[in-house]
Amino acid sequence: MRRVDLGEVDYEVAAKEMRGWVEERVDGTAEDRLFLLSHPPVITYGPRTVLDDLPAETAGIPAVAVDRGGFATYHGPGQLVGYLVVDLKQRGPVDIVRWVENGLIDALGSLGFPLVRRDTPKGASSLVGVWTEDGRKLCSIGMRIRRGVTSHGFSVNVDPDMTVFHTFTSCGLHDVTMVSLAELAAERGVPAPTEADVRDAVAQSLGAR
């Protein structure tokens, strides 16, 4: 899988580009790719999102409907976003979401942050993502599979403005606290990893070069 590093990209620009990336993978003109980037402040939300979960207009953050799984989430400076465009037919049977969860856990564990995945109880809201051992959510995952190729992906809260998460309901979970690597590092009195550190660790764990 090839690693593609981008800077800050407007969400709607990236969404348009992503449709092209998917077509290239479907056509076989590009290999599997992991795109690493960030977005200006934006709330994105999947089709099952309850509108009451979105921020009020007074919050001043644009909200954009998207064609991925999952509910509402925030993207903004200080957060690493990873978009995976992977041909699942070439990889064979694989639970792509579980693979991403485990890859992120391995990556961030290598930086000194012990994290876990959680199984979703029957009938409960999805607990897909990566969590601290005390039940705070650090990474969100929302993906789409079309014609055997994945798109969208994951976000890692490195050091974004965490107050934004108080303005809406993240991931359809009303009683969950979102957390950042910077906050976890401060609690332990250790230096926070840089975004470059996180990019390198994530790419390595997911096998992107």
N, C-alpha and C positions, 0 to 999 in steps of 0.2 A: 504494500500500500504506500502511495506517495504522500508525503507531507507537503501541504501548501500553506505558507504563512502569509496572512494578509494583515493589514492594519485595521483601523476603524472604518467600517462600511455601513452605510445607511441600511436599515433592515430591508426595506422594500427593494433596494438595489440588489442586495444579496439574495433575496427570494427569487428575483427574476433570473439572476445568474445561476442559481441553484437548479432551476428548471433546465437550463442549458447543460449543466454538469451531468444531470441525470440522463438527458438524451445522449450525451457523449458516451456514458457508460453503457446504456442500453444498446447503442450502435456498435460498441466495441472499439471506439476510437480513442478511449481513455481508459487508464487502469483505475483500480480502486484508489480513492483519494480521501484524505482527512484535511479539511480546510479549518485553519485556526485563525480566529479574528475576534473583534469586539464590535459593539453597536453603540450609536448614540442612544440616550434614554428612550425606551419604548416598552410597552406592555404588549405581548403577543398572547393570543388565546385560541384554543382549539374549539371545534364546533359544539362540544358538550358543555362549554362553560356557561354558568348561570350569570346573567348580566349584572346581578347584584354583587358579584364577586369582583367586578372591575372597579377601578378608581373613579371617583367623581371627576367631572370635567374640571373642577377647580384645582385638582392636583396638577394639571398642566402637563400630563404625560400622555403622548399619543397612544391609542390602543388599536391594534391591527389584528383582524381575524386571519388565521392561518390554517393550512391544510395538513396539519400534523396531529398526532395523538396528544393527549394531555390537556390540561386546563390553562389557566392564565399564569404567565410568568413574566418576570422583569429581565430586560437586558439593558446594560449600560456600561459606561467606562469603569474599568476596574474589574470587570467580569470577563473571563475567557469563554468564548463560544466555540464549540467544535461541531462542524457539519460533516457527516459521514456519507459519502456516496460510494456504496459498496454493492457489488453484484453477489447476491446471496446464492445464486445458482452455481457460481464458481467456488464458493466457500463450502458448499454442502449444507446439510441440516444444521442450523445453529440458532440458538435463542439470542438474537442480536442485542436485545435490551440487557439480558443478563451478562452478556459478554462485555458490553460497555460499562455496566455497573462494576464488574470485577476488575476491568482495566483501570477505571478511575480509582478504585480502592487501592490497587497495587501502586499506581502512580503517586498518589498523595501519601500513601504509607511510606514510600521511598523518601519522601521529604519530611518524614517525622510526624505525620498526622494519622493516627489509627482511626479507621472509619469502617462502616458496615453497610450492607444492603439489608432490606427488610422485606419479608413476605407480606402480601396483602391479605388480611382476613376476608373470608367470603362475605360479600355484600358491603364491604367497606370501601372508602375512597382509595385510589391507587397509592401505594407507598413506593412506587418505582423511583429510584434516585439513589443518592449516596448520603449517608447519615453519620452523625457523631454517635458514639456509644450511649450518650445520654438523651438521644432522640431529637436532636436538632438537624435540620436539613441543610446540606452544603451544596449539593449538585442536583440539578434537575435534568430529566431526560424526556424528550418527546420526539418520536420518529415517525416516518411514513415509509411504507413499502409499496412500490408500484412497479409492476412488470419485473418483479424480482430484484429491484434496485432500491436501496435505502436513500432517504434524504432527511434533512433536519438533523438533530443530534442531541447535544448536551450543553450545559453551561456550568461553570465552576465559579463560585463567588470567591475571587482572590481578595480584592479590597474595594468593592463598589460602595455606593451610598446606600447603606442598609436601611435608612429611614424610609426609603421608597416602599419597602415590603410592608410597612404599616398602613399603606394607603389602599391596599386591595387584598383579596384572598389568594394566596399563592398556591397553585397546583390543586385547587379545590379543597384544600385542607384548612379548616377554620381554627384549629388549635395547635398549629405547628409553628415553631420559631425557626426562621431562616438565619443562617450564620455564615460568616466569611472566614477564610484562612487567616486574615489579619486579626480578627477577633480571637480566634483560637490560639494564635501565636501570642497575643498579648496576655491571655489568661495564663499561659505557661511561662511568660517572661522570656520568650525566645524571639529572634528576628523572624519577621514574616517573609515567606518566599516571594520572589519577584514573579511577575507574569511570565518572564522568559524562563524562569526555573520551572514553572508549572507547565508551560508549553512543551518544554523538552521532556519532562517526566511523562506527560500524557502521551505524547507522540511515541516515546520509546515503549511504553506499556501496551499501546495498541498496535505496535508493529509498523508504524508509519515512518518512512525515511525519505 
